[in-house]
Every structure is written in structure tokens, then in C-alpha cells.
Amino acid sequence: MTKVALIGPVHPYRGGIAHYTTGLDRSLRQSGFDVLTVSFSRQYPRWLFPGASDKDASAAPRTVVEARFWIDSLNPFTWLTTFLRLRRFAPDRLILQWWTSYWTPVWLAILWLNRLFLRSPVTFICHNVLPHDRPKSELHITRLVLRHADHCVVHSQDERGRITRILPGMPVSVAPMPLFDVFDQYRIPQEEARRRLGLPQGSPILLFFGIVRPYKGLEDLVRALPAIRSRLPDALLVVAGEFWEARQRYDALIAELRVGDMIRIDDRYVPDEEAGLYFSAADLIVFPYRRATGSAALQAANSFGLPVVATEVARSQIAHVSGASIDWVPPDDPAQLASAVCAAYLRPRPVEQPNHEDRAGQTARGMDQSWKQLVAAVMARPSP
């Protein structure tokens, strides 16, 4: 049986990459691999993490039962002991994940030790090849780490191009971001979801979901609201996610545009069960990204079957469309964004909808296929 060592965050840590690592662990096991999943006893020092906490407060989180919490990012001794345990396991493939340069010292320690003593082939899953703000130094750090890989996996052709420019000749596989069913168990009728959230029953509810960062384009969506109001006077934009940038700038923009009555903000990390409420309550979800590398929220919306308005930069993230309609618009264009949102909401819905069992079956098949596609990409044999 092929042995695979997978390193990355899992519960009790929060966020899309923790959900992703959990899904990949399960899919690798279902595909017949012997999997050792290694996570962290500590991720970040408190002063460095931009959110309220890196822990997940969800009531019924997805977990990896056999995860080993061996790595303390601030204790190099644990990096050595983790490698010694990996060496005893003797994996046929070592899978690391790249999303922030914070992990550079840890990854380099494991990679150098692997090169000296173990020589397992290394696959890097690159969620963000380069950070969204792209300081020049990050390019050199990324090259320093990823050059130790035998193979990289990305979720878009744009990201593939970034690796190719940084490391010409690096074997790269592209697999669209797989579907997530993390929130599906919390799907309830729209009327009930709105009652629980205190949202108006008769109004068009537009949802922006996830951590608020400049590259996600919330500013463009706020600037689109006056035009949206002209066609959908009762529309309400719900922003559900923690701000990782100054919220005051948005508050000032909302006041300037006089659209405060059109926005409700829930500024915090939203646990899974409440995320399911927001997805259930919404009529439409909007992804006004200015740059995209991978979006678990977009795939979650897809699995819910919600109509989506998204910018073109996110097009390559969609692995499977399970009945949802998607309207694509250029990034950085509030006018076209407003037009697409109104058109998507006003578009007649199909009279006949598949029943719950049929829809659940379609979603499950698409989800299973998307994870199989990722496993195939991750375990691909690198070209010489």
C-alpha cells in the first residue's frame, strides 16, 4: 500500500485550508492510500494572527481522527522530532501545503532533512503561490522553498503560470478547487434561516461570505450598491466574515454613498453551523474578487446551488456546477457588477426543481468526483 504523509492544519484550527486538509485526508484514505496526517500543536503566535483566534468554534466540526499534532511553529525541536517520526513512517510521497511564507523555516527544515536522510518525493499544494499583496521579497522566499519540490499542484492556470515563471521546468498539475459540503448539513428552508438571522423575509438578500481582505473586492461591491438600489430598492447586502483590514475605511465609504440601510455586517469568523444559515437565507452570493487563487466559499455556494455573480478571475476555480447559475463580470468594475447582480436576481427561476434527494445525489456525485480529481493530481508521477 502506498504511504502518504500529509502536513497541514486540521480541526481545531479554523478556515478553508483546514477544511481542505480534512477533505484531502479522507479522499486519500478512500482511494486506498495509507495516510499519516500531521498538523500543528501551535500555528501562529497570538500577536501575529490577524483574526480574533485561529481556533474553530463550530459545534460539530469535521475532524481527522488520527491526526498527529506534532509541529510547533515556534519550536525547532518539534520540527526535528516530526521528521524523525516521518522517517519511521517512510512515506512514498510527502505532501506539503504552501499558503504563507510564515511556514518557510519549518518547511525548509523538513525538506533539507528529507533530502539528506529520507528522499521521499515531495508534492507541494500551492493555495497561493505568491501572497495577495506580493512584496518583492516573497518571490525569492517562494522560489527558495518550492525549488525543493518534485511536483506542485495548483487550482488555476494563472497560478500554474506563476510557478512556471518562478521555477521554469517545475512539473505542475492543475486541479480545480474541489467541492466542499462542510455547510450542507446545516441547510434549512430560506424562511426559517432568515427568521433565525433576523433578516427580512421579502427582500433580495445578497451575500458576501468570508474573510474581508483587499483582493476580495468588497469595496467594489459596496460601490455597486447605489446602482443595485435603483433596480432592487429593497435589496440587502449581508457581509458575513472577519475583517483582516481596517473596517473604518468601509464604514466611511458606506456613509459617503449613503447605503448604510442596505448593508448588514457580521464582523467575525462565522462557524460552520451559522455559515449554513447564511447560505440558506441568501438569494444570491457575490464574489467580486480582484484576484483569485482558490475559494472554498465559492465552491460551497456551488454545492448549495445558489446563483453566483463572480469576477472572471475566479472562473478557473469552479470544478463542477451542480445546478447553480454563474454570471461572470470583469474585476474592478462596480457598474458591471451591479448590472450582473440585478440581472441574476431578476432572472426567472426554473419552474421545476429537482427534489431534495435528486439534488443531494447530484451534489454528492460532483463532490466525490472533484476530490478524486484532486487526489489524481496530487499523486501524479512528476515528469522527469
C-alpha distance (Angstrom), angle and dihedral (degrees) to the residues before:
residue distance angle dihedral
M1 . . .
T2 3.81 . .
K3 3.80 112.2 .
V4 3.80 119.5 -140.1
A5 3.81 127.5 -172.8
L6 3.82 112.0 -158.7
I7 3.81 120.2 -170.2
G8 3.80 122.7 -166.2
P9 3.80 145.8 96.5
V10 3.80 120.6 -60.1
H11 3.79 132.3 167.0
P12 3.04 130.4 -22.9
Y13 3.80 80.5 47.1
R14 3.76 117.1 79.7
G15 3.77 136.3 -134.4
G16 3.77 143.9 52.8
I17 3.81 97.3 -58.1
A18 3.82 90.9 53.5
H19 3.83 89.4 51.4
Y20 3.81 88.6 45.8
T21 3.83 94.0 51.5
T22 3.80 89.9 48.7
G23 3.80 92.2 50.6
L24 3.79 92.4 47.2
D25 3.81 91.9 49.2
R26 3.80 90.3 53.8
S27 3.78 94.1 44.8
L28 3.80 93.3 49.1
R29 3.80 90.2 51.0
Q30 3.81 92.0 47.2
S31 3.80 88.0 51.4
G32 3.81 90.3 58.3
F33 3.80 102.2 -101.2
D34 3.79 124.3 139.5
V35 3.82 100.4 -123.3
L36 3.78 131.0 -162.6
T37 3.82 109.2 -171.9
V38 3.80 115.3 -163.1
S39 3.79 121.5 -167.4
F40 3.79 137.3 167.9
S41 3.77 135.2 -77.2
R42 3.81 85.3 -162.3
Q43 3.80 128.1 10.2
Y44 3.81 109.2 -178.7
P45 3.79 136.3 0.4
R46 3.80 109.3 -104.6
W47 3.81 93.7 -114.7
L48 3.80 92.3 56.6
F49 3.81 101.2 48.7
P50 3.84 109.5 91.3
G51 3.80 96.0 -151.6
A52 3.79 132.8 69.2
S53 3.82 92.9 -98.2
D54 3.80 138.6 -15.1
K55 3.83 90.5 -137.0
D56 3.81 124.7 99.2
A57 3.81 115.7 -124.4
S58 3.83 94.8 -171.1
A59 3.80 113.8 140.6
A60 3.82 96.1 -134.3
P61 3.82 107.7 19.6
R62 3.79 126.6 -179.2
T63 3.79 108.5 -106.7
V64 3.79 140.4 -171.5
V65 3.78 104.0 -130.7
E66 3.79 96.7 -159.4
A67 3.80 99.0 39.8
R68 3.81 115.9 138.5
F69 3.81 114.1 -141.5
W70 3.78 95.9 -154.9
I71 3.81 107.7 134.8
D72 3.79 123.3 83.9
S73 3.80 106.1 -174.0
L74 3.81 90.8 -148.6
N75 3.80 98.3 45.9
P76 3.84 114.6 71.3
F77 3.80 90.6 -170.3
T78 3.82 88.3 69.4
W79 3.80 90.0 53.2
L80 3.80 89.2 58.4
T81 3.81 94.9 44.8
T82 3.81 89.9 47.5
F83 3.79 90.4 54.7
L84 3.80 92.0 48.2
R85 3.81 88.6 54.4
L86 3.80 90.8 46.7
R87 3.79 88.9 51.3
R88 3.81 90.7 54.6
F89 3.82 89.5 50.1
A90 3.85 89.4 49.4
P91 3.82 98.7 -157.0
D92 3.78 121.3 -152.6
R93 3.82 87.5 -146.4
L94 3.81 130.6 24.4
I95 3.82 113.6 -155.2
L96 3.80 118.8 -162.5
Q97 3.79 128.0 175.1
W98 3.80 127.9 -135.7
W99 3.79 120.7 -157.5
T100 3.81 105.9 125.6
S101 3.79 134.4 21.5
Y102 3.81 89.5 -128.8
W103 3.80 87.3 90.3
T104 3.82 94.5 54.7
P105 3.85 96.9 106.4
V106 3.81 92.4 47.9
W107 3.79 94.7 46.7
L108 3.81 93.3 44.9
A109 3.79 91.6 51.5
I110 3.81 92.1 51.3
L111 3.81 92.9 42.0
W112 3.82 94.4 50.2
L113 3.79 91.9 47.0
N114 3.80 89.7 47.2
R115 3.81 90.9 52.2
L116 3.81 92.0 49.4
F117 3.79 102.3 41.3
L118 3.81 114.4 9.3
R119 3.82 109.9 25.8
S120 3.80 95.3 -162.3
P121 3.83 113.3 164.8
V122 3.81 109.6 -100.9
T123 3.80 125.7 -140.6
F124 3.79 118.9 -172.2
I125 3.80 118.5 -157.1
C126 3.80 103.5 -152.1
H127 3.79 112.5 -155.4
N128 3.81 90.0 170.7
V129 3.79 115.3 11.4
L130 3.81 88.5 -168.0
P131 3.80 127.7 15.1
H132 3.77 117.8 -97.9
D133 3.81 93.6 -111.5
R134 3.84 91.0 46.2
P135 3.82 105.7 -153.3
K136 3.81 109.4 -167.5
S137 3.80 93.4 -116.2
E138 3.81 90.4 61.8
L139 3.79 91.7 65.8
H140 3.81 90.6 59.8
I141 3.80 92.5 45.1
T142 3.81 91.2 50.0
R143 3.79 91.4 50.1
L144 3.82 91.0 48.0
V145 3.81 91.8 55.8
L146 3.80 104.0 34.5
R147 3.81 94.6 48.3
H148 3.83 86.1 74.6
A149 3.81 90.5 62.1
D150 3.78 123.7 99.2
H151 3.80 90.8 -157.9
C152 3.80 139.2 5.4
V153 3.80 131.6 -151.4
V154 3.82 122.2 -155.2
H155 3.80 135.2 173.6
S156 3.79 101.8 -131.6
Q157 3.79 141.6 33.3
D158 3.80 88.9 -118.7
E159 3.80 90.4 60.0
R160 3.80 90.2 46.1
G161 3.79 88.4 55.5
R162 3.80 91.1 51.5
I163 3.80 92.4 54.4
T164 3.80 91.7 45.6
R165 3.79 90.7 53.0
I166 3.80 92.3 47.8
L167 3.81 96.8 40.5
P168 3.82 112.3 19.3
G169 3.78 110.7 -156.0
M170 3.81 96.0 24.7
P171 3.84 109.2 139.4
V172 3.81 107.0 -118.4
S173 3.81 129.5 -173.8
V174 3.81 121.4 -162.3
A175 3.81 119.2 -147.9
P176 3.81 121.0 167.2
M177 3.78 115.4 -119.1
P178 3.83 106.1 -83.4
L179 3.78 123.5 -118.9
F180 3.80 117.3 -91.9
D181 3.80 123.4 -146.4
V182 3.79 94.5 -178.1
F183 3.81 93.1 119.4
D184 3.81 99.6 33.4
Q185 3.80 94.8 92.8
Y186 3.81 87.5 61.9
R187 3.82 95.4 54.5
I188 3.82 110.5 130.0
P189 3.84 134.8 163.6
Q190 3.79 113.3 -67.0
E191 3.80 94.5 -120.8
E192 3.81 92.1 54.8
A193 3.81 92.9 45.6
R194 3.80 91.3 52.5
R195 3.80 91.4 47.8
R196 3.81 91.2 53.4
L197 3.80 92.6 47.2
G198 3.79 95.0 43.1
L199 3.81 93.2 -118.8
P200 3.83 123.5 149.3
Q201 3.79 114.1 -96.3
G202 3.78 99.4 -142.7
S203 3.81 101.5 41.6
P204 3.80 128.8 97.0
I205 3.82 104.8 -106.6
L206 3.81 116.0 -152.4
L207 3.81 116.3 -168.3
F208 3.80 130.5 -150.9
F209 3.80 106.5 -177.0
G210 3.78 132.0 -172.8
I211 3.79 142.4 34.1
V212 3.81 111.4 -25.8
R213 3.81 111.5 -124.8
P214 3.82 129.6 153.2
Y215 3.82 95.4 -105.0
K216 3.82 91.8 57.9
G217 3.80 91.5 70.5
L218 3.80 101.9 -133.0
E219 3.80 87.0 147.6
D220 3.81 90.0 62.5
L221 3.81 90.7 50.7
V222 3.81 91.8 50.2
R223 3.82 89.6 49.7
A224 3.82 88.1 51.8
L225 3.81 93.4 57.4
P226 3.83 99.2 87.1
A227 3.81 90.0 55.3
I228 3.81 90.6 45.1
R229 3.81 89.7 51.7
S230 3.81 90.6 56.5
R231 3.83 90.1 63.7
L232 3.80 101.7 23.7
P233 3.82 104.5 34.1
D234 3.80 94.2 175.4
A235 3.81 96.4 47.0
L236 3.79 118.1 133.6
L237 3.80 123.9 -161.9
V238 3.80 113.1 -149.8
V239 3.81 115.0 -160.3
A240 3.81 108.0 -164.0
G241 3.77 111.8 -179.4
E242 3.77 146.1 74.9
F243 3.80 118.7 -82.4
W244 3.80 112.6 -123.1
E245 3.78 91.0 -179.2
A246 3.81 134.2 48.3
R247 3.79 108.2 -58.7
Q248 3.81 90.8 -164.4
R249 3.78 90.2 75.9
Y250 3.81 90.3 58.6
D251 3.78 92.9 44.5
A252 3.81 89.2 53.6
L253 3.82 91.9 48.5
I254 3.82 91.7 48.6
A255 3.81 90.1 51.2
E256 3.82 91.8 46.5
L257 3.81 92.0 52.2
R258 3.83 92.5 40.9
V259 3.79 93.1 -131.1
G260 3.81 99.0 126.2
D261 3.80 90.3 118.4
M262 3.81 89.4 58.0
I263 3.81 97.5 55.9
R264 3.77 135.9 69.3
I265 3.83 115.7 -175.5
D266 3.81 125.3 -160.6
D267 3.82 99.7 -172.4
R268 3.81 103.3 -165.3
Y269 3.77 142.7 75.9
V270 3.80 103.1 -75.3
P271 3.84 113.4 -138.8
D272 3.78 118.5 -130.7
E273 3.79 97.8 -100.6
E274 3.82 92.5 51.9
A275 3.80 91.6 43.9
G276 3.79 86.5 58.8
L277 3.81 88.5 55.3
Y278 3.80 92.3 53.4
F279 3.80 92.9 48.2
S280 3.81 90.2 47.4
A281 3.82 92.8 49.1
A282 3.82 97.3 48.1
D283 3.80 127.6 94.8
L284 3.78 93.1 -165.1
I285 3.80 137.9 7.4
V286 3.79 122.3 -145.2
F287 3.82 128.0 -153.6
P288 3.82 106.0 -175.4
Y289 3.82 92.5 174.2
R290 3.78 118.9 170.6
R291 3.80 89.6 -164.2
A292 3.78 128.9 9.7
T293 3.78 134.2 -167.3
G294 3.78 102.5 160.6
S295 3.78 134.3 -19.5
A296 3.76 123.2 -162.3
A297 3.81 88.5 178.7
L298 3.80 91.1 57.4
Q299 3.78 91.2 52.4
A300 3.82 91.0 46.0
A301 3.80 89.0 54.6
N302 3.79 88.3 49.5
S303 3.80 91.3 53.4
F304 3.84 89.6 50.2
G305 3.80 90.0 53.5
L306 3.80 92.7 -125.5
P307 3.81 118.0 158.4
V308 3.80 107.7 -106.4
V309 3.79 134.5 -153.0
A310 3.80 110.4 -166.3
T311 3.76 138.7 160.4
E312 3.77 120.6 -105.8
V313 3.81 92.5 -107.4
A314 3.82 88.9 72.0
R315 3.83 96.0 50.6
S316 3.80 95.3 98.7
Q317 3.82 91.1 54.0
I318 3.80 94.2 72.4
A319 3.78 111.3 96.5
H320 3.79 99.7 170.9
V321 3.80 132.3 4.9
S322 3.81 109.4 -145.6
G323 3.77 100.8 -168.3
A324 3.80 98.3 -54.2
S325 3.79 121.4 127.4
I326 3.80 116.6 -131.8
D327 3.81 125.0 -160.7
W328 3.81 115.0 -163.2
V329 3.80 123.4 -151.3
P330 3.81 134.6 173.7
P331 3.81 115.9 -92.7
D332 3.82 121.9 -108.3
D333 3.81 92.6 26.9
P334 3.84 113.9 115.2
A335 3.82 93.0 176.5
Q336 3.81 94.8 57.1
L337 3.80 90.2 40.1
A338 3.82 90.3 55.8
S339 3.79 91.9 47.8
A340 3.81 92.4 50.3
V341 3.81 93.3 47.4
C342 3.80 92.1 52.4
A343 3.80 93.3 44.6
A344 3.81 92.2 48.8
Y345 3.80 92.7 50.1
L346 3.80 95.0 44.8
R347 3.79 94.5 45.3
P348 3.83 110.3 111.8
R349 3.77 112.8 -104.5
P350 3.82 119.2 -129.3
V351 3.78 110.2 -90.4
E352 3.78 93.9 -139.8
Q353 3.77 116.3 53.8
P354 3.81 124.1 -175.0
N355 3.78 112.0 -103.4
H356 3.79 119.9 -104.3
E357 3.79 94.4 -98.0
D358 3.82 93.2 50.3
R359 3.78 92.4 46.7
A360 3.80 92.4 46.9
G361 3.79 89.2 50.9
Q362 3.80 93.0 49.4
T363 3.81 91.5 48.1
A364 3.80 93.0 47.3
R365 3.81 92.1 50.2
G366 3.79 92.3 48.4
M367 3.79 91.0 46.3
D368 3.78 93.4 49.6
Q369 3.79 91.4 48.4
S370 3.81 92.9 48.9
W371 3.81 92.1 53.6
K372 3.80 91.3 46.1
Q373 3.79 87.9 53.1
L374 3.81 89.9 53.0
V375 3.82 92.9 48.1
A376 3.81 89.8 50.9
A377 3.81 90.5 51.6
V378 3.80 94.0 46.3
M379 3.80 94.1 48.1
A380 3.82 95.6 42.0
R381 3.77 114.1 129.4
P382 3.81 107.6 -111.6
S383 3.79 114.9 -118.1
P384 3.81 113.0 -114.2
